[in-house]
Amino acid sequence: MQSSPRTLGVVLFEGFELLDVFGPCEAYGIGDLGGAFRIVMVAAKAGPVASAQGPRTVAEFGFEDCPRLDLILVPGGIGTRRAVYSRSLISWLRARADQAEVVSSVCTGAALLAAAGLLDGRRATTNKRSFAWVQSQGPQVNWVKQARWVEDGKFATSSGVSAGIDMALAIIARLVSAEAAEKAAIGMEYEWHRDAAWDPFAKIHGLA
């Protein structure tokens, strides 16, 4: 494990999905990892940002004063339908993705990475219920219809909502250790799906 913690920046926008954010954050922030990650919340401007479910989360940093990020996490949620048209958000993602070690998305957050052109020529997945819409945001992306999560180079994309936890644990296993990821899952009392291809929801939504 590296001596200093890696900084994970979670990107907030109006209408983000709560579990997309706090499921992975629980994994990255659990004490069993010994402070391997520092989590910060980022939005266009610092301050409270309303989720799709209503509760607000405070962004500590705006795009202009955000510190250097080692990891980026982009959640999904109904707000992605508006966020894909945000020039400031898309431009910020392009710039910061170039500097980050890992860039990840949960659910329809993949639409924002796709709109920024970051997934062109790469394999990626997303929420199966919203698959067609997300796919339309990145016609040059190799969209994987049946996958719990997909890793392609520095980019990792997951299926809907709870799938982000499995993706986060896989990233922890890669960056820290498999043992650390296992301890995090146990500490959360979470049944970790280690098979990235496990995806019963693709069939439910007619994609498999």
N, C-alpha and C positions, 0 to 999 in steps of 0.2 A: 504494500500500500504506500502511495506517495506521502511525503511528510506533511504537506499542506492540503487542506480540503479543496476539492474541485467545486467551482461555483456553478450551480444549476439555476438558470433563469427560466421562470415559468411565465409565459406570455398571456396576459389577461386582456379581454375585450368584452364589451357588453354582450351578455347572453352566452357566456361560456358555461360548459357543463361541469357541475361541481365535482363529481367523482373522477372526471378526466384529469382534474388538477390534484385533488387531495388523495386519491388512491395512490398514484405514483409518488407523491410527496411523502406519504406515510412510509413507503418503502425506502426512499432515499434518505429520509430523516430519522429512521428508527435508531435507537441508541446502540443496538447490537453492531452497527457499522463503525462505531467509534469516531463519529464526526468526519467521515470520509467525504461528505458533501455539505456544502453550504447552500441553502435554498433562498432565493430572492424572487419576489414578485415584480413583474415589469408590465407597464401599460403605456399607452401613448402619453399619458400624463400621470404623475404620482397621485394617489388618492384612492377612494373606494370605487370598485367596479362591480356592478350587479351581475349576478349569475343568471342562467336560464331559469333556475329554480327560485330565485328571489334574493337569498342572502348575498351580501356584498363581501368582497375580499379587498383588502387594502394593498394597492401596488406601492411598494417602497420607492420605486424608481420610475421615471419616465424614460422615453426612448433617448432623450438627449443626455441624461446624466447616468445612464445605466453603466455599471462597471463591466469589465471584461468577463465574458461568460465562457466556461469550459463546456457546458452542456446547455442545450435549449430544449424546452418542452412546450409544444403548441397543443392546447386542448381543442376539443371540438365543441359542439353545442349549436343551438339554433342561430346564435350570433355569427357563425361563420358565413351565413348567407349574405350578411352585410359586410363582414370584415374582408371578404375577398376583393371588395372594391375600394378598400382603404389604401391609398397610395403610400401613405407614411408607414403603415404596418408592413406592406409588401416590400418596400424599399429597405426598411430596417431589417427584415428577415434575410434579404439577400446579403446585406453587408455583414451582419453578425454570423450568419451561417458559415461564411468563409473563414472566420476566426475560430469557430467552435470545434471541439474534439468530437462531439456527438450532437446531432440535431434530430429530435424525435417529435412525433405527433401522436395524438390519441384520437380515434374516431374521425370526425369530419375535419379535424385540424389538418389532415393531409391535404385538404383543398387549398389551404393557405400556402403550404409549401409548394404545391403544384402550381398555384397561380404565380408564385415567385420564380417559377422555372427551375427550382432546386431539385426536382425529382425527374426531370427530363432524361430519358434513357436509362432510368433506374427502375428496379422492382419496388413496388409499394402496395399497401393495402389500406383499407379504411372500414368504416361502419357499413355493414352489408345492407341495412335498410335504406341507406342514403348513397349506395354505391354509384348509381348512375349519375347523380348530380356531381359527386366528387370527381368521378371519371371525366366529366365534361370540362372540369377546370384544368385538366392536364392531359390532353390528347397524345402527348409524346411520352407519357409515363407507361411503363409496363405494369399495369394494374393486376394484382394477384387476387382472384376472386375468392379463393378458399385459403385463408391463413389467419391465425390468431394474431401474429405480428410478422413483419418482414424486416430484415436487416440487409442493407446494401451499402457497403462502405461505411461512411460516417453517419448515414441516415437510417433511422429506424421508425417504422410506422406501424400502428396497431389498429386492430378492429375496434369495435365499439366499447366505450365506457370502461368496464372492468378489465378488458383486455390490456389496457394501459398498465395495469399492475404487473401482469406477466411480462410485458415488454421491459418495464423498469427493472424487474428482477434479473432479466437476461442481460441487461446493460450492466447492472451491478456485478454480475458474475464475470462479465468480460473485463471490466475496468478494475475491479477489486479482487474478487475470487468467487468461485462457486460456493465455497464454504460460507462466505459472508452473505451471499444471496440466500442460501438455505437458512441461515440463522435469522435473516430479516423476515423471511416467510413464516418461520416458526414463531418469531416474536409477534407477528401480526395475526397469528392463528389463521393463516391464509393457505388454502390448497393451491399451490403453484402449478400451473399447467406449463410444463417444460417443453412440450412439443409445439413448435411454432406453427405447424400445419393443422393442429387440432382446431376445428372450426365448424361446429354443428349449425351455426347460424347462417352460413352460406347456403345450406340446403333449405333451411326454413324460408329464406328470402329468394329462392329460385336461382341461385348462382352456382350450384353444384349438382 
